Amino acid sequence: MDSKQIVLITGASTGFGRLIAETLARHGHTVFATMRDPVGRNAKHASEIRGLAQKESLPLSILELDVTDDASVVRAVHAAAEQAGRIDVAINNAGYGLVGLAEATPTEQAQQIMDTNFFGSVRVNRAVLPHMRRQRSGLLLHISSGAGRVVIPGFALYCATKFAMEALAESYHYELAGQGIESSIVEPGAYQTPVFVNFVTAADSTRADTYGAVAQLPTRVANILTSSSGNAQQVADAVLRIVETPAGQRQLRYRVSDTDIGVDAINSLTERIQTEILQSFGLAADTTFVHRSAAGTA
Ligand SMILES: NC(=O)c1ccc[n+]([C@@H]2O[C@H](COP(=O)([O-])OP(=O)(O)OC[C@H]3O[C@@H](n4cnc5c(N)ncnc54)[C@H](OP(=O)(O)O)[C@@H]3O)[C@@H](O)[C@H]2O)c1
């Protein structure tokens, strides 16, 4: 595989997605920075990215992609594959936070955040995988969160979406290894991006009536996260390192944060237990990464 990768990233209008897209392109990787509604709500962001690409002669272009819309995902993946001839890396980054007590979150809001944060990855992975299986190489990257490994009260639904994403990504990690395709997870701590201003609030506040001081917990936690957030370029730099790591040498999980709230301990424990489970089920050989050439030989 060429060391310069063809990358498709979701949610590239702002925050991590934008920084990752620009960082990868500045290092010579061809990047399809996708976003929803690049001629409407994201017109300013799209035009800034196009301006940067032109000014610095970067291999960076925009495609429309709404992760909640199957047809939109398929269209964008098809367009990227047509233009570049292949897709080496798909970065599932689009997502948002939902603050509030679990009980104060109506089913519809719970479904909406799952649709973006979890089903978005389901859609994107299913759209890119036929290309990667044909190439017999590729990387599915998932921007999860420390909140995909530890539970933060007041962020129940957000945590649930990231836990779900982690399970999907880890299953793909095992299921695709024999075809030379990797699936990895990035677990950032709190970083300064528009994520905090984009937080959605649980709509049914009447459910908080009997919770006493606990009703204030979501706001308290949101304030802690906002005030402790670091420089988001750290996450973009970590993604660059992962993308540039040779195939077969990438980890399943990468915690990215200045302080570790216990995520490393959980990751190393689950890695050991998963390995034992795969061995006891007799699945270890089938779930080990195998380098494959385009001709299909290992
Ligand atoms: N910042 C943190 O502290 C932190 C920590 C851990 C994990 N994360 C995760 O990092 C990812 C990026 O978040 P961020 O911090 O960079 O915040 P952000 O600036 O708010 O970025 C979120 C991105 O997701 C996009 N998006 C939302 N719904 C979408 C949809 N239906 N289709 C396509 N794109 C959609 C947004 O696009 P629009 O502009 O169109 O809304 C935006 O580009 C998220 O998955 C978040 O959960 C963030």
The ligand as an ORCA input file, in Angstrom:
! r2SCAN-3c Opt
* xyz 0 1
  N     -14.435     17.479     22.147
  C     -14.381     16.525     23.074
  O     -14.069     16.792     24.245
  C     -14.657     15.111     22.684
  C     -14.207     14.103     23.544
  C     -14.425     12.776     23.198
  C     -15.053     12.472     21.999
  N     -15.503     13.464     21.186
  C     -16.144     13.071     19.922
  O     -15.462     13.662     18.847
  C     -16.331     13.752     17.728
  C     -16.235     15.145     17.117
  O     -16.715     16.080     18.045
  P     -16.033     17.493     18.279
  O     -15.581     17.563     19.671
  O     -15.091     17.807     17.204
  O     -17.330     18.468     18.208
  P     -17.964     19.300     17.011
  O     -17.037     20.392     16.619
  O     -19.326     19.676     17.487
  O     -18.030     18.289     15.797
  C     -19.072     17.392     15.598
  C     -19.191     17.159     14.123
  O     -20.185     16.154     13.894
  C     -21.001     16.636     12.855
  N     -22.312     16.014     12.773
  C     -23.304     16.001     13.704
  N     -24.370     15.354     13.198
  C     -24.038     14.954     11.950
  C     -24.706     14.247     10.919
  N     -25.972     13.809     11.070
  N     -24.041     13.986      9.764
  C     -22.779     14.415      9.587
  N     -22.102     15.122     10.508
  C     -22.736     15.374     11.676
  C     -21.080     18.117     13.086
  O     -21.557     18.728     11.916
  P     -22.547     20.007     11.864
  O     -21.600     21.169     11.807
  O     -23.311     19.845     10.597
  O     -23.387     19.975     13.092
  C     -19.625     18.409     13.377
  O     -18.878     18.497     12.194
  C     -17.730     13.419     18.235
  O     -18.048     12.087     17.888
  C     -17.582     13.548     19.754
  O     -18.474     12.709     20.439
  C     -15.314     14.776     21.488
*
